[in-house]
Amino acid sequence: MDAMVNGTEAGSGTVRVLLVDDEALMRAGLRLMIDGAHGIEVIGEAADGHEALDRVRELDPDVVLMDIRMPSMTGLEALRTLGDEGHAARAVMLTAFDTDEFLLRALRAGAVSFLLKDSPPQEVVRAVLEAAEDRPRFSPEVLSRLVRLAAEDGTAPTPAEEATGGADTAGKAEEAPAEIPAPEGITEREWEVGRLVAQGLANPEIGGQLFMSVATVKTHLGRLYHKLQVTNRVQLAIRVLELGG
């Protein structure tokens, strides 16, 4: 973590964060966790989606750490509006498992990452710092939920989807490439990269597994973003899963 944190701090300066949650105690806890940690500055708070929109317009934060389920206006509705208005702030969504129905919609609306509300402080700090660099991060428990939801979200579950969501992910995922061809317009190599992103691997891990440089991995990712019309790794992972990867 130290190398990433130091790199973020040195490379991009202060990360300005807006906290959005309808529970004052939750906002206070988040502030204690992250304010002043590794160059993070909490610049404001909001208690619902309407207030969040006003504060984003006023303060122009780098990252919005926002609850999904709130009264008056949900985090999902606020996220969509922020996207429609073209704000650059990256959204890290706070979730509990009773909000499954919002997860995929939030990702498609532009959320970068998801955190469980009981995540440890270091996980919250890391997620905020990585979101500022447009790098997604979410708890393994949330990832497994997203995989299952992708299979249920209007597409028929495939063996690859079921394997990726199961307990023995690593062993089953190795069987998938021979069974699931690349979709039309995507090369086999790009598809291999996409599938490994969907399994949660970082670029160096993907490069090591496919015997290619990190720069080449990034090139394939850029092409996948364009071809699949997504803007970050989380959206790419969900799209790959929906396509049977």
C-alpha positions, 0 to 999 in steps of 0.5 A: 500500500505504501508505494501506491499511496506515496505515488498518488500523493507525490503524483497528484497532490491533495485529493479533495473529497465530498462525503455523502450519507444521510447518517451524521454518524457515518459521515463523522466516522468517514471523516475520521478515517480519511481526512488528512490521510495521505494527502486526502482532504474532506472538503464538505459533506451532504446528507442526501442526493440533492445536497450532494449535487449542490455541493459538487457544483459548489466545491468541485471535489475530486472524489465523492464518497457516497451512500447508495440508499438515501431519502429524498434522492438516492446516490444512484440518482445523484450519480446519474445527474452528475454524469449528465452534467459532465462533472469530473468527480469520481464516485466511490459508492458505499453499500450494504448487501440489501442494495443489490438492485442498485449495484449494476445500475450504479456502475453503468452510471459511472461509479468507479468503486464500491465499498462495504460500510464496515470496510476498514480505514485503510481500505477506504483510504486506498479506494479514495486514492485509487478513485482519484486516479480512475482506478476501481476498487471494491471488496471481494464480497461485492465483486462476487455479488456483481458477478452474480447480478451480471448473470441475472441482469437480462442475460442468460447465465453461462458456465463461465459466469457461474465459474467466476462467481463460485468459490473455486474461481481460480481453478474453474476460470482456467477452463473458460478460454477454450469454451467461450470465444471472443465476441465479434469485433474483439480479438482473442488476445483482447478477450483474454485480457478482458476476462482477466480484468473480470477476474480481478487481476491487476495489469502486472498480473495480467501481463505475467499470466499472458506473457506480455508487457504492462504497456501491451496490457494497457493497449489492449484495455484501451481498445476494449474500452472503445469497442465495449463503450465503457470508461473504467475497469469495473464497467469493463469487467461487468460487460465482459461477464455479460458477454459470457467471459 
